[in-house]
């Protein structure tokens, strides 16, 4: 109703000015019969009111549709009245919707082709990396150590690219099952044992072994590995300890990864999960891409886990994965 009145307000005002002008012209011409003039104005106003009521009734659905927000694209294409303006508007919206759909499909195809290419490329690059690693094992130190370090960095970067590509199709790439969290932590530590040795870091592990939680094994492994690798990267040369703790907290289960390294400035702590954000530490550690924590945060949210980070500059950082529900191994 408000939209209808706003649209026809100019018409109403112009009609009232017109009636007043006619009445004034007759008055200035010496016509002094007020009742017939008022009666004529009344009839004009009456017919204007009839027209406005008729137009509102016949276009009510049209104005109601324009007055309320749509909840889906399909609502904008629902049939309106048979009047010319609503039908013309519907035709225009349908044309725009078809163009929009065509562009979206084209972009989806391009994105799908890009993701397919990235997945194939990453897997193809892993083969020569494995060959280089095997070759390095047959070489003497320290040349082989340097080569293995570089291949590990390359493998880590390739994995980041692969998981970034998979994140866009997350719903097609995860499988929820019951996981023993202590086993997951031990697998991550075993996978990164050379990283610990190379950087002189000795992880201290405190695990409650009977905690079971629902998650995706592959994605949870990636999230844990990102936290562990970041902890090693930013504490190497400053501390030789890394604490990994698994414990229940009320109805939640928590995995904590604590390092005693450089820490994160308070100005950066709120942005560590932003894509491509490296912050002040990124200027000192050139290998930072700013994507690892972003992917981990997004994956954790999709798995209904919570990822938190607390830090004090110069003292270290604690990263937590919080599982909103868990059960005891003995209850299975």
Beta strands, then each sheet from edge to edge (+ up, - down):
strand 1: 176-180
strand 2: 202-207
strand 3: 211-216
strand 4: 241-249
strand 5: 252-259
strand 6: 305-312
strand 7: 316-323
strand 8: 327-328
sheet 1: 1+ 3- 8+
sheet 2: 2+ 4+ 5- 7+ 6-
end
